[in-house]
Amino acid sequence: MYSAALRAVRPVVVRSTRRSTPSNAFRALSTTTPRFSGPAPPSLYGEGAKPGEIPSDEQQATGLERFQLLGEMNGVESFDLEPLDSSRVGTLEDPIKVFSLDTSRIVGCTGSPAESHELHWFTVKKEKNRRCPECGSVYALDFQGVEHHDAHHH
């Protein structure tokens, strides 16, 4: 059985040992172009801890958590945590604008004035305004993102 397995693998091994350098076509596809536009953006992956050490938040944070941590270290607020305007009730003609970099955002309404009813959560989408089911306040998405950024073509 062992010799049968070796016979099956032999043609592949012979072909791969014959060519000592990769073909030009392979090399053209495997190399990357040099970066001419300046320094690379900061990595959203931490470098991790050395073996035997416990990593700090800065070393192990990745993605959005690292983005927020780097912003706090530089004194920049990464995410808008301010409440929406609750001094008025949004109408169809003048809705309360909700900033978003995505085509939808989850919004919580407590009424106008604030805390006048229980918190209601709903999703505001770019295509359609949403109305609070209790107070009737209208919310509209103020989309500031890139159009079709989530359209993955595989």
C-alpha positions as CSV (number, residue, x, y, z in Angstrom):
1,M,0.0,0.0,0.0
2,Y,2.9,2.3,0.8
3,S,4.5,1.8,-2.6
4,A,1.2,2.4,-4.3
5,A,0.9,5.8,-2.6
6,L,4.5,6.6,-3.6
7,R,3.7,5.8,-7.3
8,A,0.7,8.1,-7.2
9,V,2.8,11.0,-5.9
10,R,5.9,10.4,-8.0
11,P,4.8,12.3,-11.1
12,V,4.0,15.4,-9.1
13,V,7.4,15.3,-7.3
14,V,9.3,14.8,-10.5
15,R,7.6,17.8,-12.1
16,S,8.1,20.1,-9.1
17,T,11.8,19.2,-8.8
18,R,12.5,19.8,-12.5
19,R,11.7,23.5,-12.3
20,S,14.0,25.2,-9.7
21,T,12.6,28.7,-10.3
22,P,9.0,29.7,-10.6
23,S,7.6,30.6,-14.0
24,N,7.3,34.2,-15.1
25,A,3.5,34.0,-15.1
26,F,3.5,32.7,-11.5
27,R,6.0,35.4,-10.4
28,A,3.9,38.2,-12.1
29,L,0.8,37.1,-10.2
30,S,2.5,36.5,-6.8
31,T,4.3,39.9,-6.4
32,T,2.6,43.0,-5.1
33,T,3.1,46.5,-6.3
34,P,5.2,48.8,-4.0
35,R,3.3,51.4,-1.9
36,F,3.9,54.9,-3.3
37,S,1.2,56.8,-1.4
38,G,3.0,57.3,1.9
39,P,2.9,55.5,5.1
40,A,0.5,52.6,5.7
41,P,-2.6,53.3,7.9
42,P,-2.4,52.1,11.5
43,S,-3.1,48.4,11.9
44,L,-6.3,47.3,13.4
45,Y,-4.6,44.2,14.7
46,G,-2.6,44.4,17.9
47,E,0.9,42.9,18.0
48,G,0.0,40.5,20.9
49,A,2.0,39.7,24.0
50,K,5.3,38.0,24.2
51,P,5.2,34.4,25.3
52,G,4.6,34.0,29.0
53,E,3.1,37.5,29.4
54,I,-0.4,38.7,29.8
55,P,-1.4,41.1,27.0
56,S,-2.6,44.6,27.7
57,D,-5.7,45.9,26.0
58,E,-3.6,47.8,23.5
59,Q,-1.7,44.6,22.6
60,Q,-4.7,42.3,22.1
61,A,-7.5,44.6,20.9
62,T,-8.6,44.2,17.2
63,G,-11.0,45.7,14.8
64,L,-13.5,48.4,16.1
65,E,-12.3,47.9,19.7
66,R,-8.8,48.8,18.7
67,F,-10.0,51.7,16.6
68,Q,-11.8,53.1,19.7
69,L,-8.8,52.4,21.9
70,L,-6.4,54.2,19.6
71,G,-8.8,57.1,19.3
72,E,-9.0,57.4,23.1
73,M,-5.2,57.3,23.4
74,N,-5.1,60.3,20.9
75,G,-7.9,62.2,22.7
76,V,-10.4,61.7,19.8
77,E,-13.9,60.4,20.3
78,S,-14.3,57.6,17.8
79,F,-18.0,57.1,18.0
80,D,-20.8,59.6,18.5
81,L,-22.4,58.8,21.8
82,E,-24.5,62.0,22.2
83,P,-28.3,61.5,22.4
84,L,-30.5,62.6,19.5
85,D,-32.4,65.8,19.6
86,S,-35.4,65.3,22.0
87,S,-36.4,68.9,22.3
88,R,-38.9,68.5,19.5
89,V,-41.1,65.9,17.9
90,G,-39.9,65.0,14.3
91,T,-42.5,65.3,11.6
92,L,-42.7,64.0,8.1
93,E,-41.7,67.4,6.7
94,D,-39.0,67.9,9.3
95,P,-37.8,64.6,10.7
96,I,-35.0,64.1,13.3
97,K,-31.9,63.3,11.4
98,V,-29.8,60.3,12.5
99,F,-26.2,60.3,11.3
100,S,-25.0,57.0,9.9
101,L,-22.1,55.6,7.9
102,D,-24.2,52.5,7.1
103,T,-27.5,52.2,5.2
104,S,-29.4,51.4,8.5
105,R,-29.1,52.3,12.1
106,I,-30.9,51.2,15.3
107,V,-32.5,54.1,17.1
108,G,-34.0,54.4,20.6
109,C,-36.8,56.9,21.3
110,T,-37.8,58.0,24.7
111,G,-40.2,60.7,23.6
112,S,-40.2,64.5,23.6
113,P,-39.4,65.9,26.1
114,A,-36.9,63.2,27.0
115,E,-38.1,60.3,29.2
116,S,-41.8,61.0,28.5
117,H,-42.4,57.3,27.5
118,E,-40.6,54.0,27.8
119,L,-37.6,53.4,25.5
120,H,-38.6,52.0,22.0
121,W,-36.0,50.6,19.7
122,F,-36.4,50.4,15.9
123,T,-34.3,50.4,12.8
124,V,-34.1,53.5,10.6
125,K,-33.1,52.7,6.9
126,K,-31.9,55.0,4.2
127,E,-34.8,54.3,1.9
128,K,-37.6,55.0,4.4
129,N,-38.3,57.2,7.5
130,R,-39.5,55.6,10.7
131,R,-42.1,56.8,13.2
132,C,-42.0,56.0,16.9
133,P,-45.0,53.8,17.7
134,E,-45.8,55.7,20.9
135,C,-45.1,59.4,20.5
136,G,-45.2,59.6,16.6
137,S,-41.8,61.3,16.3
138,V,-40.3,60.7,12.8
139,Y,-36.7,59.8,12.2
140,A,-34.7,59.9,9.0
141,L,-31.3,58.5,8.2
142,D,-28.6,61.0,7.3
143,F,-26.4,58.6,5.4
144,Q,-22.8,59.8,5.0
145,G,-21.2,56.5,4.1
146,V,-19.9,55.0,0.8
147,E,-22.6,53.8,-1.5
148,H,-22.6,50.0,-2.0
149,H,-19.6,49.5,0.4
150,D,-21.2,46.2,1.5
151,A,-21.8,44.8,-1.9
152,H,-19.4,41.8,-2.0
153,H,-18.9,40.3,-5.4
154,H,-17.4,36.8,-4.9
